[in-house]
Amino acid sequence: MTRLRIAAGVLGVAMTAAALVPGPAQAGAARASAACSLTLGTVTVQGDHKFQRITATSPVTAGTPVVRPKGLFPVDQVRLATSVGWEPDPPSATVSRGYVTIGTDLYRFSYAIDDGTGQLDPASYEKSKVGGGWIHQTYLDQSTFFTPSGPRTNTYALQGDVITRWTVAGSAWRNKATYGGFSAVKTMALISQTATYDSFLANTRGGALYTIRIPVSGAPVVKKVRTSTWQAFDTLIAERCGKQSTLLLGIDKDTRTAYLYAVSHANGTATVINGLGKVGNQLVAPEDKAYFRYFAGSSEADDLLYGE
């Protein structure tokens, strides 16, 4: 197991949405964010899927929540959820796929929504158990990079001080790799994927913000982005914005608040981060159990992430 060490960092002040002093790079990030948006997915305590569009307007706007389908999962049993990818299911449906932990087990699921009625096709719903032992993990997500020979899919989980990666092909999980030294990490968000590595933005309990690049082979590369004020967020959701910017949504479950940021091309402490503002007052609800990114999941449509 490869071991690294991320320091806990300086305990920061309470999270604010104040923008940094503007400069040329920041102005570019702000312009790029003007028309950008992301879709926040939620698994509710009732086991429903809920979706809400967050747009980088001024002020930040949140669309009306859409709850569908209902009752996908057992009541109050889902703890973690991966990003969920959608793609057209001809002739007139949209299929969505992802993973959730239910109790102590990990499940893969898929379902189709009829484009005309907006209702679940009951015959399309599938849920299959991947394995057990999902008790102490605090982060879970999946990265798929499309290559000429087909998709390369990695699944990542954080447990204690260890990030674990599996390569997934169909129902087979292979090539398990573990990387230690991440005990200070609170949560992560996938921000970049290439043929040779995946990169994450991670906040620590002490308030620091880091990038973690995990190559296909070799040790992770960790770079500090900020030293403080990021400790409040329990969930980070990222979405591409333009060619060199990322929208980043930070969710604080304790205060039921969320803030949106425009983040430039990752470059250590030189990374530009513009605070775009608080996302309303109703985004984070008491019935929310797990949050996830909802994205176009085909090779033609998925344009979230890109090389650093």
Number of C-alpha atoms within 10 A of each C-alpha: 11 13 14 17 12 19 17 19 20 16 16 16 12 11 17 13 14 12 14 11 9 13 10 9 15 20 13 16 26 22 15 20 24 17 12 19 20 23 19 23 26 25 28 25 20 18 21 20 21 18 21 18 16 22 21 24 15 9 12 17 16 21 12 12 15 12 15 15 18 15 14 20 20 13 13 16 18 22 20 22 25 25 23 21 17 21 19 16 14 9 8 12 19 17 20 20 20 20 22 26 26 21 16 16 15 20 18 17 17 18 21 25 22 15 15 8 10 13 14 20 15 11 8 11 16 14 16 12 15 15 12 13 11 17 14 10 17 17 21 23 23 20 22 21 20 16 11 5 6 10 16 15 16 22 17 19 19 24 18 15 17 20 24 18 22 18 20 19 12 7 10 9 15 12 10 13 15 17 18 19 16 21 19 20 28 23 20 28 25 25 28 24 22 19 14 11 17 24 26 19 24 25 32 29 24 21 25 25 25 22 24 21 21 20 16 16 9 9 15 20 12 19 17 21 21 20 20 21 22 24 25 25 25 20 21 24 25 28 26 23 26 17 14 17 25 28 30 26 23 23 22 17 17 11 10 14 19 24 21 24 25 29 23 23 20 23 13 15 13 13 16 26 26 24 18 24 20 20 22 15 11 13 20 20 13 12 13 21 21 19 25 24 22 24 21 16 20 15 14 9 11 17 16 21 23 18 15 15
